[in-house]
């Protein structure tokens, strides 16, 4: 099981924030402000945690449930639009998530008491009004891998989460605002990357390489001489070693490849810095040199991706579970549902999303994700 060191990340959805975000120095360990994201490769599986989220006064209880609301238990309710489940926890259990000690397996096993094994992803979000101190902004628990050629071994730990084999990953974020701002796209990408596809000094991410996408890296590199380099990404004057501004940029070329959305003939060569060290200036680092890996090099190292782009999965199903300490009010539910609908839409998100990407757009319109629960999903 691999768990990356904790890192900091995006907190608010607005243009001023993004301008601030892009000016921050490169991530190394704990003194940066790009994006605190995590990855857990639950290959052998022990115990792992996650937790919290909430915006403006939205955790007010709503005792008058709609007749169409499906109440599996008093504290486990599917909303009338069938886009989210509200799982009400005790203060003690809820607070464990905020301190990185929450039990995601407990949440997923509760899901399978009432739902069929139809979901590729389970998204768990808390309702914190602000980012909990010293907690990651998102974390992904990869519970199985059945894809060859992406740097990860084949394994299946789904039974530990209550799944009979369908579940790919359980993702946790502490605030529902992160559906729009990210790291939502980032955490989904962790199912496929980076589990060793590229060697990196930044565990689980692209680090100082030209992979330039959701998991960090640059897509443009200036050689400043004397072993000093300046990396840029998506037209920005710098880059993050483990993240690049939440949902504000699409999946990169190599991310599309490991996701099975482009073939090896479209995979571009990747520059990788040797022994990189940040200078402290945003986007600038020193290195012993730059190595270029071609598509052929990567395929030779890891083997062909199986399934290939022709046979890979491109439509995914997910269930969203909102944990809270009291039943969510309808206004909060409507707000979350609106964001979930935009994120999963096969089309442009609404104008209030600004320049951020939903899943369909981030994949270059190559893949989609369904968050709407159907009657066939329910036992």
HUSUL-V36814 format. One record per run of one state. SS is the DSSP state (H for helix, E for strand, - for the rest). FROM is the first residue (numbers start at 0). LEN is the number of residues. If there is no record, write none. Layout:
{{SS:FROM:LEN} {SS:FROM:LEN}}
//
This chain:
{{-:0:2} {E:2:1} {-:3:11} {H:14:8} {-:22:14} {E:36:5} {-:41:28} {E:69:4} {-:73:2} {E:75:3} {-:78:5} {E:83:5} {-:88:2} {H:90:8} {-:98:5} {H:103:11} {E:114:1} {-:115:5} {E:120:5} {-:125:12} {E:137:5} {-:142:1} {E:143:2} {-:145:2} {E:147:1} {-:148:6} {E:154:2} {-:156:1} {H:157:4} {-:161:7} {E:168:5} {-:173:4} {H:177:4} {-:181:2} {H:183:6} {-:189:19} {E:208:1} {-:209:3} {E:212:1} {-:213:2} {E:215:1} {-:216:3} {E:219:6} {-:225:2} {E:227:6} {-:233:2} {E:235:1} {-:236:9} {H:245:3} {-:248:4} {H:252:6} {-:258:11} {E:269:5} {-:274:2} {E:276:2} {-:278:5} {E:283:3} {-:286:2} {E:288:5} {-:293:1} {H:294:8} {-:302:3} {E:305:1} {-:306:8} {E:314:10} {-:324:5} {H:329:15} {-:344:6} {H:350:3} {-:353:5} {H:358:4} {-:362:5} {E:367:3} {-:370:4} {H:374:3} {E:377:1} {-:378:1}}
//
